[in-house]
Amino acid sequence: MPTTEQEKAEAIELAFDYRGDVTLGLASGERIVGFLFNRHASGEHLSIEFFPEDNPFPRTIPYASIISIAFTGEDTANGKSWEAWASKKESERRAEAARVEEDARMRGLL
């Protein structure tokens, strides 16, 4: 639970970067689970845009209403780094090269 406005802003940034569901505790006592897809971190009206898991329509929630943020869903981007993608592509490239070489050998070209 963030104890300062700075901590709340940092938690919101982390939740924005997180690619899974978060659970928000609101000052009203409501707890909502969903995906934070946008935030308005400057200006007069600080707010987030949030897709609740039980509603197809996004909600706009003021920063002032948020009292807690929990990272409760699986991060769908976990393990999908650039390195993992590049390694997978390199493996696929090698497999394709081996297939082409085998085909060329069978045709008597090598």
C-alpha positions in Angstrom: 0.0 0.0 0.0 1.6 3.3 -1.0 2.0 5.7 1.9 2.9 8.9 -0.1 1.7 10.4 -3.3 5.2 9.7 -4.8 4.9 6.0 -3.9 1.4 5.9 -5.4 2.7 7.5 -8.6 5.5 4.9 -8.7 3.2 2.0 -8.1 0.9 3.2 -10.9 3.8 3.4 -13.3 4.8 -0.1 -12.3 1.2 -1.3 -12.8 1.1 0.4 -16.2 4.2 -1.5 -17.3 2.9 -4.7 -15.9 1.2 -6.9 -18.5 -1.1 -8.7 -16.1 -4.1 -7.9 -14.0 -3.9 -5.8 -10.9 -6.3 -5.4 -8.0 -7.1 -1.9 -7.0 -8.4 -1.0 -3.5 -10.4 2.2 -3.7 -11.2 4.8 -1.0 -14.9 3.8 -1.4 -14.0 0.3 -0.2 -14.4 -1.2 -3.6 -11.9 -3.7 -4.9 -11.6 -4.1 -8.6 -9.5 -6.5 -10.7 -8.4 -5.6 -14.2 -5.9 -4.2 -16.6 -4.4 -0.7 -16.3 -3.9 0.4 -19.9 -3.3 4.2 -19.6 -2.5 6.8 -17.0 -2.7 10.6 -16.9 0.2 11.4 -14.6 0.4 15.1 -15.1 -1.9 18.0 -15.1 -4.8 18.9 -12.7 -6.7 15.6 -12.9 -4.4 12.7 -12.3 -6.2 9.4 -13.3 -5.8 6.0 -14.8 -7.8 4.2 -17.4 -8.7 0.6 -16.4 -10.4 -2.4 -18.0 -12.2 -4.2 -15.1 -12.2 -8.0 -15.7 -16.0 -8.1 -15.2 -16.9 -5.2 -17.6 -16.1 -4.6 -21.3 -16.1 -0.9 -20.8 -13.1 1.0 -19.4 -13.2 3.1 -16.2 -11.4 6.3 -15.4 -10.2 6.3 -11.8 -8.7 9.3 -10.1 -5.4 8.8 -8.4 -6.9 10.2 -5.2 -9.4 7.3 -5.2 -6.6 4.6 -5.2 -5.5 3.4 -1.8 -3.8 0.1 -2.8 -2.4 -1.7 -5.9 -1.6 -5.4 -5.9 -0.1 -7.3 -8.9 -2.5 -10.2 -8.8 -2.5 -11.5 -12.4 0.2 -13.3 -14.4 2.5 -11.0 -16.3 1.8 -12.1 -19.9 5.0 -10.6 -21.0 7.1 -12.5 -18.5 9.9 -14.5 -20.3 9.2 -12.8 -23.6 12.2 -10.6 -23.7 14.1 -9.6 -26.8 16.8 -12.1 -26.0 14.2 -15.0 -25.9 12.7 -13.8 -29.2 16.1 -13.5 -30.9 17.1 -17.0 -29.6 13.9 -18.5 -30.9 14.4 -16.8 -34.3 18.0 -18.0 -34.6 16.9 -21.6 -33.8 14.2 -21.4 -36.5 16.7 -20.0 -39.0 19.2 -22.8 -38.3 16.4 -25.4 -38.7 15.4 -23.9 -42.0 19.0 -23.8 -43.2 19.4 -27.5 -42.3 16.1 -28.3 -44.2 17.3 -26.5 -47.3 20.7 -28.2 -47.1 19.1 -31.6 -46.8 16.8 -30.9 -49.8 19.8 -29.7 -51.9 21.7 -33.0 -51.0 18.7 -35.1 -52.0 18.6 -33.3 -55.4 22.4 -33.9 -55.8 23.2 -30.2 -55.7 25.7 -30.6 -52.8 
